[in-house]
Amino acid sequence: MAKEMIAMLLAGGQGSRLYALTQKLAKPAVPFGGKYRIIDFPLSNCVNSGIDTVGILTQYQPLVLNEYIGNGQPWDLDRLHGGVHILPPYQQASGSDWYKGTANAIYQNISFIERYNPQYVIILSGDQICKQDYSDFLKFHKEKNAEFSVAVMEVPWEDASRFGLMVADGDDRITEFQEKPKEPKSNLASMGIYIFNWDVLRKYLIEDEADPNSENDFGNNIIPNLLKDGRRMYAYHFSGYWKDVGTIPSLWEANMEVLDPENSGINLFDDNWKIYSRNSGMTGHRISAEAEVENSVITDGCRVDGTVKNSVLFAGVKIEEGAKVQDAVIMGGSVIRAGAVVSHCIVAENVEIGSNALVGAMPQGDEKGVATVGPGVKVGERAKVGPNAMVSTDVKDGEEQW
């Protein structure tokens, strides 16, 4: 039975710019917004858009991600025909195993796609926070009689040179593609979300694989080849919330925007477009009479006896009496001991911040540093972790890291 459209989700990213957070974790598995991981967003978008077949292409540190996805039941993707499938690279007779680039990753899974014989394939990124209706995108693709469509966002002109840009005419037909140009001709940034007609994608993947000089990448190779051949290519304007959380400041900023759904555009409390996740199954959170909490997300199993302001606490976090947490992202299972002051930082999972320790600092002037403590780290009593520090090993009592 053929499917109209299936999704291929690129989730192999190393996320090296997230440093301590991704040393043992694939970027799509990084926790976000209290109850979620980054990959919950594209998976929930698929389900909410009526896509029931998703291939997840994993590569770097996939164990936590594979375990988290399981059989796909939390996202209603445990189907007999279709559902969610983890697709790691595998050794073939010809010898290729590691995914060489985004296009090669899809090429290695042509046989998976052919099982469903789809008319269309949507290619998604596993490392973006975005709420998007893919069925609306497909409708646009069909109305334009396109062979390839890309979702684009208008970005400020001064930021345009940081993105891959689509130059399009008045009918949204793409006439040129610029990869991070010094002199941008457009401010339509590619979101890295593509719809292809499957027959067209298959042809170009096979040709790209046969080219020994190709980097096997969509942005650098496939899209320029489509343009060169004059294929019907269109830019779909997306106006909702989208953030590439590939850096520590952007991940911190996106978590902070969860606290302001009216103005930021990201609403995790919207019953009409739910974000599904494999929930922790923990008890409810408890905020004691001694606690002081302002404008924060406090999730399952948290115990708050101290002060928490403008922060995101993931499941099972403990804030002891006298501890102060401000403008911080504290990931699951971490403990902030009595008297510790934790501000403007990201604290990863299962961290212990010792009593009277100082982690991070509220920025002065133009400073933008976000202190980061990696998973499982113990920061000793009275230790100091500076506002730009990136800590991935234990910090002894009284020690300072800047």
N, C-alpha and C positions, 0 to 999 in steps of 0.2 A: 504494500500500500504506500503510494508516494505521499510525501509531505510537501506542502506548499513552500514552507521556508524552515530551515533549521539554523541554529546558531552555533558558531565556533568561537569559543571564548579563550583568548590568549592569556594564560595565567602562569607562564613560565618565568616571569620577570624576576631578576635577582634583587632589584630594588636597592642597588648599592648606595644610592644617595640617602637612604634611610639608616645607614650605618648600623649602630648597635641594635636597632629594632629588627633587622632582617638577616643577622648573621646566622640564625638557625631557623629562619622562617621565610617562606615565599611571600613576596609583597602582597598578593591578593588575600593572604591569610592574616595580615596585620589587623588587630582589633580596631574598631571605630565606633564612636558615638555611644559607648556604654554597653550595648547589647549585641553589637554586630561585628562582622569582619568585612573588609572591603569587598570581597567577592559576593556578599549578600545582595549588593545593589544590582549588578548586571543579571544575576540569577532571578531576583524578584521582578526586575523589568521584563524578563522573558516570560515568566508565568503570567504577570499582569497583562502582557501583550498577546497572550494566546499562543506562545511558542512552547511546545512540549518536548522538543528534542534539542539537547545541548551537549556538544563535545567540549570538554575542558582540557586544554593542552597544557600539561604541567611539565616542569623540567627542574628548576632549582629548588632544593629543599622541600620536596612535595609532601612529606609525611603528615604534617599537621593539617595541610589542606585536604589531602585524600581522606583522612579520618573525619574531618569536619564535614565534607560533602556526603560521605557514606553512600546510601542508596538514593539520596535526593529527596527523601520523604518530607523534610520541613518546608521545602519549596514546591511540594506537590509534583515532584519530578521522578517519582518511582513508578514508571510506566512499563508495561509489557512490550509495547512497540514504541520505541523512542526513549524518553526519560533523559537522565543525566549520565554521561560516561566520562570517566577520567582517561585521558589519552596521553600517556607518557611516551617519550621517544623510545624506539625499540630497534634492536639490531636486525637488519634485513640481509638477505643473501648478498646484496651488492656492497654491504659494509657500512652504509650510513646509519648513524644512531642519534647523536646529539642534534637537536634542532639548530640549524645554522642561521636562521633568520625567520622573520614572521611569515614570509611566503613559503619557505621550506617546511615550516611547521604544519601549514595547511596541506602542502603537497604530500607530506608523508602520511596524511590521513585521508587521501582521496578515496580509498576503499571504504572507509567509515561513512563518508558522505554518500557514496554510491548506494549503500544499503538502503537509504531512504529516498533516493532518486528525486531530490527537491528541485523545484523550479528556481528557487532563490536561496542564497546563503548570506546570512548576516554575520559579519566578523566583528567581535566585541573585544574590548580591552578589559582585563581583570584588575586594573589598578586605578580606576576612576570612581569617584563618588558622583553618581548621576541618577536622576529619576527621569526616565524617558519612555514614551509609548512607541515601541518599535512598529506597531501595526499602522500608526499614522505615517511613519517613515516609509513603510512598504507601499502604502496607498500613493504617496508622492512618487515613488519609483515607478509604479505601474502607470500612473497618469502621464508621466513624462516619456513613457516608453523607453526608459533608460536601460543601459546594459550595466552601468555602474553608478551608484550614488554614494555620496559621502555626507555625513552629518557635519555641519559647520556651525561655529559660534562666532558672532561678531566680537572682536576683542579691541581694546583701545589701540589706536595706531602706534602709540609709543611702545607697546608690548609686542606688536605684530611680528617683529623679526625673531622672536623666540619660538615661533610655531611653523609648522608646515601650512602654507597658505594656498587657498583655491581662488584663482581669478576666474570670475564668471560673468556672463553677459546678462542682459535684462531678463532673459527667460531662465536664468539660473543654470544655463549650460556652461560647463567648465571649459575654459579656453587655455588655461595655463596652470601649472603647479609650481610653487616656489617652496623649497625646503629651507627654512630658517634664513631668509635672504637679508642682506644688509640694507637693501633698498626695497621695501615691500610695495607691491602694486595692489595689494588687497588687504583687508583686515578680517577676512573670513578664515578663521583657524580651523584646520581639520581636527575633529575630535577623535580620530582613529577608529571611527565606527563606520563600516562600509556595508552596503548591500550590493551583491553581484548576481547577475543571472548565472546559474551554475554552469551552463555550457561555456560561457565566456570565461569565467574564472578558471575552469578546468584547463581550457586551451592555453591560457596565459601562464598558469602554474607549470605546466609541462614544458612550455617553451623556455620559461625562466630557469627551470632546473637544468635544461640542456645547455645553458649559456655558462661557460666556465668562468667568465668575468663578472657574473652577477653576484651581488651581496645577498640575493634571495630575500629582499625586503619589499614590503608593499610601497612604502613612501619613496624609496630610492630607485626601485626597478619596475614593479608591476604598474603603478599609476603612470609614470612617464611612458611606458610602452603602450598603454591604452590610449594615451593622448596622441602619441606619434602615429598610431593607426587610425586616428579620427573616430574612435568609438563614441557612443552616445553616453556622455558623462554629465551628471548633474549634482548641484550642491543643495542639500536640504538644510534649511535654516532652523536651528533648534534654539529655543529661547528660555528653556528651564534652567535648573541648577546643574552645573557641571564643574567638577574640580579634579584636576590631575594631582593626586596626593603623593607625588614622587619625591618630595623633599620634606625634611623635618618641619620647616616653617609652614609649608602648605598643609601638612597633616594636622599640625597644631591649630592652624587657622580654621580648617574645616570642622574640627571638633568644637571649636569655640562658636562657629556659626550654628551648630545644632541648638545652642542655648538661645538663639534669637530667630525662631522660625518665621516670624512675620516679616522681618527685613532681609534675612539672608536668602530666603527662597528654598531652604532645605527643611522640610517638615517631616520628622520621623514619627509624628503622631497622627498622620493622615489615614483615616480608615478607608478612603477610596483608592488609595494606592499604597498598600501595605508593603513594608520591607520585612521579608521573612528571614528568620535566622534559626540556627540550632541553639535554642535557648539553654541557659545553664542549669535549669531545673533546681535552682537554689530557693531558699526561703525568701520572704519579703525583706526589704531593707528596714533598718531601725535607726531613728534619729533620737538621741537621748535628750532629756530636759536641759542638760548642760551644753548641748550643741548649739552652734549658730550657723545657719545655712542660708545663703543668698544666691538666687539665680543659678542653680546648678542642676545637672542631671545626676541622680543617685539611683543606681540600678540594684537588681536582685542581690540579696545577701549582704549588702553593705552595713557596716556598723559605724555610726558617726557620733563621737562624743566630743569632738573638737570643733574648730571653725573651718567652714568650707565656703568660699566665695567664687562665683563665676568659673566653676570647674566641672569637669566630666569625670565621674567615678564609675568604673566598670564593676562587674559583678564581684562580690566577695571582698571588697576593699574595706580596711579598718582604719579609722582615723581616731587615735586615742585622745583623751581629754588633754587640753592645753596645746595640742598640735594645731598649726595654722596652714591651710592650703588655699592658694589664690591663683586664678588664671592658669590652672594646671590640668593636665590630662593624666589620670592615674589608672593604669590598666589592671586587669583582673587579678585578685588574690594578693595585692600589695598591702603592706602595713606601714602606716606613718605613726611612729611612736610619740609619746608625750613630749611636748615642748619643741618638736621639730617644726621648722618653717620651710614650706615648699611652695615656690611660686614661679610662674611663667616657664613651665617646663613640661616635658613628657616623661613619665615614669612607666616603664614597661611592666610586663606581668611578673608576679611573684617576687617583687622587690621588697626589701625591708629597709626603711629609713630610720636610723637609730634616734634615740631621744636627744633632743636639743641640737640635732644636726640642721644645717642650712643647705637647701638645694635650690639653685637658680636665684633670680632676683628680678624684681619688677624693672622694666627698662627705663633708662634715663635718656632723655633727648631722643636722638635718632637711632639708638641701639635697637637691634632686632633679634638678638641671640635668644635661642630657646635651649636651655639645658636639657640633656637627655641621659636617662639612666637605663641601661639595657636589662633584659629579662634575667631574673634570678640573682641580681646583684644585691649585696648587703652593704649599705652605707653606715659606717660606725657612729657611735655616740659622739656628739660635738664635732663631727666631720663637716667640711665645707666643700660644696660642689658649685663651681662658679657658673655665671649666667650663660657662658658659651661652651661649657664642658660637655664632652661626649664620653660617658663612663660605661665600660663593658666588663670591668673586673671590680672585685670588692674594694671598698675604701675603708681603711682602718680607722679605729677610734681617734678623733682629733686630727686626722690627716686632711690636707686640702688638695683639691684638684681643680684646675682652672682651664 
